[in-house]
Amino acid sequence: MHEVISVKVVPLKDLFSDVYEFRLPYFQRAYAWQTAEIGRLLSDITQAMRASGGKRGYFLGKLMVAKKNGQPETALVDGHQRVMSLTLLFAVLRDLESNPALQIRLNDFIRGDSVRLKPQEAMALSCERFVQTPGATSVEPEDDLDLLSETERNVIENRNYLRTELSSADYPPEVRHALITYLSERCCVIVASVEDDEEAWSFLRTEEETRVDFSKSDRAKFSLIAIVPPAERAACQKVWESCEALLGAADMHALLGHLRTLKRRRNSGKPIEIDLAEGYKFNTPGAGLSFLANQFKPAAERLAMLRKSSEVRDGRPLPAVSERLKWIDPQLWVPAALLWFERNQDPDETLLFFRKLERLVWMMKIAGFDPTKQSNRILQLLGEIDRTVSPAKMRELEIPNAPRDAAASNLRSPTFDAKHYSGRVLRRVSVSLGQDPGPIERTTLTIEHVLPRGFAPKSGWRTHFPSARSVRDYSHRLGNLTLLSPEDNQKADTIDWADKRPIFARSHYVLSQKLAEAESWTPARILERTEELIALLFKDWDIKV
């Protein structure tokens, strides 16, 4: 076997060098990482660097490649997401760097005689224009974002996220310089290499086809119940199945993670079942069954209550805001909610707590907090709940100026409609106007661009938007978006404002009804409405714009 496949640990300084010239085989999946994944990558690497003073290494996973010995041409069979994301990271660091020697060093991670990573043909030009060329990460696309592929949008949004983070106060030049050294010298991958593409694909396919496809919940169940003494396993399984009937498999596994968080009060890189087995001593007689019956099951019942939309259950107010929390993130806030219901009974305090928790989670998402920062904030909040601090005095529920300003800036973005939360923000704004229109779905509710993204040369829209540039500058903003039924959206299409206005006026959706009050639709009106919607949202959350 050792003559068929070679496996070795490769530091990034060697991975992004003349030794490897990556290309993507025809069967390689498109680049699918979004800001949550790229944010976690940056945060995890930075956290590892700071925790060890840059001395301990950091493992970035495994790559499967096809490469002939001594030749740089390398087919990247498995690992595209990481290699592309690291390319984005090196490119942004390069373009933020003012030291010419460091710029050259960083650019060498991206290209030698040619680029280190050759994307598929459809992506090659975009990568060259917006990532690989020196200075490219500050270049914004001139084309309508809707004309870009999902992969291109992911590349640009992730690149922009990295640029914002690495330009922030958390990454002054000296920290960026340390990060460059850490990435180069201490970060590594395991590279499994075979001779050709088909052989690599065969290995990958065999691994996927022979792996038993358990859900995460099933895997945790088998692992945990196998640890308890045999005489207790039937009772444990009965409790587990009753909880699964309440929650479903996805929430079951998530709940294990939430209880791990409540037990450990820190983030952990271990598998959930290992942490729980150790923390609750599952191998001790009675301990595993006690955990499932006395902690897991009550928590499952609380989570099932939170997942239902009724306002009052078991005499406790379940605020509508708990439903709105699910819109923006189904899991992040759950440990705090579970702990709150365990420790507090007061209905008024509960309502205030959930209102502030909803505000916190939405603001972290809109402001672009990376996942580690979000979870750390929730961990700090758990401490305040432990200390029975009133929600009115919980510092972790407050919104400081920096995230408020970052959120406002993202809401004002000229490419707002490309953000993954844009539809959910429109739904939340509608709630502030007194109506929940429901989720954005193609068959029931759609997003309408009032100023069309494209229209005929002699259209009346040319009066206020005479150039393609002016259309790009305004058509994707929050203030230019509304909600319509699919039928009304089709009618509105690219017709002039005077003809669209009656469609908005008779719409079932209050967001469009309010829109119809405008006499004309101009650049100034789009900017004005953007500020109106931000102010409406922030007022609902008791935040000063």
N, C-alpha and C positions, 0 to 999 in steps of 0.2 A: 504493500500500500504506500510506503514512503517514497517509492519511485513514481507513483501516479499523482500524488498530491503533496505539496510542501506547505508547512505552516510555520510562520514566524511572527515575532513581535516587531513592529515597525514604528519608530517615532515619526511624528508629523514632518520633521525636517527632511526625512528620507522619503516619506510618502509623497510629498509635494516637491519632487526633485526630478532630475533627468532620468532617474531609475524607472519611473512610471510615467507613461503617457496614456491617460485614461480615455477610453471611448465607451459609449453606451451601446450594448447590443440591441438588436431589433426588438427583443422580447422584454427589455427593461421597462419597468413601470415609470410613469411620469413623476416629476418632482411634486410631491403632495404635502410636504411640511408647511405648516402655517405658523403664525406668530407664537402660539402657545409652545410648539415644539422648539422653535429657534430660541425663544426666550428661556426655556428650561436648559437648553444646551449651554447658552452663555452663562446663565446663573450657576449651573452646576460646575462648570469649569472654573469660574471666578471663585466660587466658594471653596473648591478643592485647593486652589492656589493660595488663598488667604489662610485656610486652616493649617496648612503645612509650611507657610512661608515660602512657597514655591519649591519645596524640596522633595515632596512625595509625588509620584507619578499619578496620572489619571488615565483610565482605560476608556476608550471611546467605542468599543464594540468590535465586531468581526466583519471583514470584507471577504467576499468570494470573487476571485478574478481568474481570468484565463490569460496566461502570459508565458511565452517561451523564454527559457533561461538565457539571460544576457541581452535580451531585446526589450526596449522600453514600451513597445506597443502592448497595451493592457486592456482587455475587455472587462469592464466593471459589471459583473453579473449580479452581485448583491452588495448593497452599500451606497447606492446612488444618493439617498437622502442625506447621509452624513457627509459624503465627499462634496456634494454641492453646497451644503450648509456651511461647511468649513471654508470652502472657496469664497462664499459671501462674507464670512467673518474676516478672512485675510484681506479681501478687497476693501471692505469698509475701513479696517485699521490702516491700510495703505493710504487711503484717500483722506483720512483725518490726520495723518502724520506730516509734520513740517520738516523733520530731519531728512535730508536727501538720501543719506546712507541707509536709513531705516526704510524709506520708501522703496529703494531698490531691492533691499532684502525681502520686503513683503511682496513686492511685485514678482519676485522670483518664485514665490509659492504659487503664483497664478499662471505664470508663463515662463518657459525657457526659450528654446528656438520656436516653439509653438505653445499653445495653451496646454496646461497640465490636464484639464478636463475638457474633452470635446463632447458637447452635448449632442443630442439628436438633431438632425438637420433643421427641423422646424424651430428649434430653440437657439440655434447657433448665433444668428444675428442679434437677437435680444440680449443674450449673455455677453456678447462682444460690446454692444452699445451701452448696457446698463450695469455691467459688473466687471468684465475682464480688462478693459482698457483703463489705463491710469486716469483717475478723475471721474470714471463712469458712474460711481455710486451716488454722485450728486446730480446726475442728469435724469430729469423726469421725462417719461414718454410723452410725445406730442400727440400720438394717436388716441382716439377714444378708448378708454379702458375696456369697454364692452367688446372692442374688436380684438383684444388680446385673449390668448388662451388662458385657461385656468392656471396652467403651469407658469406662464409668464407673469400672471398677476401674483402668484405665490412668491416667485423670485423677487419681484419688485416690492411687495409688501414686507417680506422678510428682510430684504436689504434696507428698507427705510426704517424698520423697527430697530435693527442693529445700529444704524447710524444715529438714531435718536438716543438709544441707551448709551452708546459709547461716547456720545457728545455731552452726556449729563454730568452733574457734579460727582456722581459715583465713580466716574472713570476719568480723573484728571490725567494729564500726559504721563506722569510717573507710573500710574496704575496700568495704563495702556501699554507702556513699555515693558512692565513686568509681565503682563499678559502675553505679549508677543514672545518673550523668552520662554514662558511656561508652555505655551502652545507648541513651540518649536522643539524644546528640549525634553519636556516631561510628559506631554500627551502622546499616547500611542494607540495603535490598533493592532489586532491580530489579522494577518493577511493569509488566507488559505488560497493557494494557487495551483491551477492545473494547466494542461498544455493548450487547450482550445475551448472555444465558446460552447460547443455542443457537449463536451465532457463536463464543463462547469454546470451547464443547465441540467444535465442528467443527475449530477450530485444534488443540486438544489431541489429538483423535482422529487427525487427519491426521498430526501429528508422530509419534504412537505407531505408526500403521499403516505409515508409510513408512520408519521407522527399521529398519535391518537388525539382527536380533536375534542378535548374536554373544554368546557367553559371554565373561566376563572373560578366561578362559584363551585363547580364540581370538583376542581382540583383542590380547592381549599377544604371542601367537605371531606374528601377522601383522606387528605393529609391530617386534618385535625382529629377526625373520628378514629383513624388508625392508631393515634397516640394514646387514647384513653384506654383504661383497662377493659378487656373484652366483655365483662359482665355489664358494663354501662353503655355499650355502643348502641344497643337497640333504643334505649331511652334518649340518647343524644340524637340519633337519627330522627326520632319522632318529633323532638323539639325543632330540629333543623327544618323538617318538611312543613311544619306548621308555620314557621317564619317565612319560608319560601313561598307558601301559598298567599301570604300577605303582600310580599314585596316583588317577587320575580327574581330571576338569577342575577341580573345586572345590579340591582339595588342590594341584593344579599352580599355580593362581594364588596361593593362600596361600603356597606355598613361595617363589615369586618375592618376595613381600613379606618373608618371613623372611630371605631372603638379602640383600635390600635393607637390612634392619635390621642384619644382621651386618656389612655393608659400611659403612654410614653411621654406625651407632651413635647414631642420633637419630631422632626422629619426623620425617616429611616430609609435606608437603601436595601434593607433585608426584605425577603418575601413576607407578606402579611402573616401567613400561617405560622412561620417560624417565630416572628415577634410575639404573636398571641400565645403560641404554645409555651414559649419561655416565660412570658409575662404572667400568664395565668396557671403555669405549672400543670399542663394538661396530663403529664404522665403520673401525677399524684392522684390516688383514688379519690373520687368525688369532685376534683377540681374542675375538670372539663365539663362535666354535667352541670355543676353549679354555675359556671360561666354562661353556658348556653341558656339555662333556665332562668337565672336571676339577673343577668345583664344583657345577653344578646336578645332574648325574647322581648323584654320590656322596651329595649331600644328599637326593635323591629316594629313594635306597636306604635311607638312615638313617630317613627319615620313614616309608617303607613298613614298616620293621622296627618302628617305634614304634606304628604303627597295628594291628599284629597282636598277638594276646593271648598268644602262647606265652611262656613264662618265660625261655627261653634261646635265643639265635640267634647263630650265628657265634662261639660261645664266650663271648659277653657276656651277663650277666644283664639281662633286660628285666623290671624289676619290675612286679608287678601294679599298682603305683601309677600307672604310665604309662597303663594302661587307665582308672583312676579319674580321672585328670586330664582325659580326654576327656569325662567325664560333665559336668563343671562348665564347661569351656571347651575347644573342640577346637583352638584355635590359639595363644592368648596365650603359653603356656609353650614352644612349639616352638623358637624361636630359641635359648633357653638349653639345651634338650635336644640340639639339633643341635651346638651348640658344645661341649657337654660330651663327646659321643661322639667328636668330632674331636680333642679334646685329652687325653682320659683313657681309660685301659684297665683300671684297677683295679676288680675286681668289687665289693669291699666299699664302696669310695668311691662307686661308681655307685649302689649300693642306698641308701646314706645320702643322696646328692644327690637322688635321685628322691623319697624319703620327705619330705624337707624342702621340695622343690619342690611336691609335691602339697599339703602343708599350707599353703604360702604362697598358692597360687592359690585354694584353697578359702576360706581366711580373707579374702582380698581381696574375693572375690565376696560372701561372707556379710556382711562388714562394710560393704559398699556402696561400695567404692572406685570412683570414676568411671574410665572406660576409659583416660584419659590418665595418671592416677596408676598404674594397673596396668601400663601399658606402660613408664612411666618406671622403675618398680621392676625390671622385667625387664631394661631397658637397664643399670641399675646392676649387676645380677647378672652380666651379660656381662663387665663389667670385672673382677669377682672371679674368674670362670672364666679369663679371660686371664692373670691374675696367679697362676694355679695355687694359689689358696687352697683349703685343705681344706674340704669341705662343713661339717665340724664348727665351722669358724671363720668361715664366710661370714655377714657381718652382714646382708646383704640377704635371707637365708633365715630370719632370726629374726623372731619375731612380737612387736612392742612391746605395751605395755599398752593403748594407745588402740585399735588395730584389734581386739585380743582382746576388749576390753570392748564395742566396737560390734557385733562378731559375736555375742557372748553376748546382748546386748540384742535383736538381731534374732531370735535363736533363741527368746527368751522372749516374743516379741511375741504379743499376744492375737489378732492376725490373721495368724499365721504361715502358715497354709495358702494365703493369697493370694499369697505370695511366689513368684516364678517358679522358685526353686530348691527349693521345699519337698519335692517328690517325690524329688529327687536327694539331699537330706539324709537322708530316710528310708532310701533305698537305702544310703547311706554308713554310717549308724548300724547297719544290718543287717550290713554287712561287719565292723564292729567287734565284732559278736556272733558272727562266724564264718560268715556266710552271705551270698552275693551273690544276692538274689532276682531280679535282672534289671531291665530298664527298666520304668517305669510305663507300661503300655499298656492301653487299654480292654478289649481282648480277652483279656489274659493276667494282668495284675496291676493292682490298683486301690488307691486310698487309702480307708480306712474311718475315719469319725468315730465313735469309741466312744460318747461322748455324742452322740446324734443332734442335728442342727441344727433338727429339728422333730419333734414327737410329739403324741399325743393328750392332751387335757386331763387324763384320769384315768390317764395312764401312771405306772408306778412311778418314772420318772425325776424326777417332781415332788417326791419326798421330799427330794432333795439340790439340785434345781435348780427352785425353785418359780416363777420368773418368766422371762419372755422375756429380760430383761436378763442374768440369771445364765447362761442358755444361751449368749447371745452372748459373754459374758465368758470362757467356758471351752471352747466347742466347737471353736474354730479354733486352739487352741494345739498346739504340738508334742507335748506330753504326752498329748493326746487323739487322736492319729493313729496308725494302724497300717496294715499291708499285708495284703490278702486277695485271693484269686482272685475273679473276677467273680461266680461262683456263690455263694461264701460271703458276699460283700458283699451280694448280693441277699437271702440268708437273714437276715443280721444286721439289715439295714434299721433300723427304729426299735424293735425289741423290747427288753425290759428287760435289765439287766445280767446277771441270773441266767440268762437264756436265751441271751444272747450269749456268755457265758463258755465254754461247751463248744465253740462254733464256733471261738473263738480257740485253745482247747487242742488241738484236732485239726488245726489249720491246718498247712500245709506250711512256713509262714514263721515263723522263729524270733522275729521281732519280735512277732508275735501270740501265740506260745506263751508267751513271757515275760510278756506282758500278762495272760494268764489266771491268773497266780499271785495277783493282787489279789482279796481277799475282796469288796470293794465298790468302787464308782466314784463318787468324791466330788470336789468342788472341790480339796480338799487333796491328794488322790491325783493329780489331773491336774498340779498345780503340782509335786508331788514327782517325778513321772515326767518332767516337762520337764527338771528339774535332773539327774535320773539320765541321761537321754539326752545332754544337753550334756556332762556329766562323762565319759561313755563315749567320746564323739567326741573331746573334748579330750585325754583320756588316750591315745587312739590316736595323736594328733598330738603328744604330749609337751608339752602346754600346761596350765598351772595355771589352774583356773577362778577 
